[in-house]
Amino acid sequence: MDYGKLDARLASAVEEAARAPESRSLVVVLRLTGTPSDREIARLREAGVEARPSAATVLTGVLSPRDVDELSEEPFVMSLSLSGRRRPLSDG
């Protein structure tokens, strides 16, 4: 695993989820080095990333620790981070 591409929260979550390396439970944001090729899109989809043929370079997916490990080694993946929880905007 290329820990240099993972943010601290994701690295910690991967370590905690290591008991079930195939369980898809990590909501991850991926930043790519550029527009993905057809081969790269296929690889991302295989891992559980919502990749469509487009110019998007920031994608999300629900991944297993094993998927995070494998994608961190891909040269077209710049960084991976654990998605934050969304909260409603407050009125004041």
N, C-alpha and C positions, 0 to 999 in steps of 0.2 A: 504494500500500500504506500502511495506517495502522500505522506502526511503533510507535505508542504502545500498541497492543493486543498486540504480540508481546513475549515475553520475550527476553532477550539470546541465549540458546542457539538459539531458533527463528529469530531474525533472522539469526544467523550461518549456520545450516544452510540457510536459504533462499538466501542469497548463494552458498554453496558449490554448491547444486543448480541454480543459474540456467542452467547449460549445457543442462539437460534440463527445461524448464519444465513439460512434460506428464507427466513420470515421477512416479508416485505412490510416494514413498519416505520421506515424513516422517510419523512417528507423532505425532499432535497431540492435545492435550487442549483442548477448547473450553469456555469458561464463557459461558453465555448470560445475558441481562439478566432473563429470566423464562421461564416455561413456553412452549415454541415453539408457534406456530400451525400449522395444516395447511400453509399456504404456506411457512412457515419450515422445517418438517420436510422438505418436498419439495426445497427449496433445499439443505438440508444433505445429504440423500441423494444429490442430483445431484453434490455435491462429493466424496462418498466417506465421509461421516460416518455412523456407525451410529446413526441417529435413529429411534426408535420413538415412536408416539403415547403419551406419558406426561408426567409432571410433572418429568422429569429436566432439570436445567439445566447439568449437566456431562456432556459427551459426548466420545467419542474417534473418530478416523478416521485412515486412511492417505491423506495428501493430497499433491498435487503443489505445487510452488512457486506455480503459477498459482492453484490452489484457495485456498492460504493468502492470497494477494494479494486475491482476490475476497471471501473471507469476512471478511477484516479490515475491509473497507469496509461490511459489513452492519451496520445499527444495532442489531440484536438480538444481535450477538456482542460480549460484553464484553471477552474476552481469549482469546488463543491461546498455548499453550506447548508446547514440545517435550517429549514424554513421556520420563521417565527410564527407565533400564534397571532392571528388577527383579532383585534378588538374593535368594537364599535366606537365611533367618534362620540365624545361626550358633548353635551350641550353647553358646557361652561367651564 
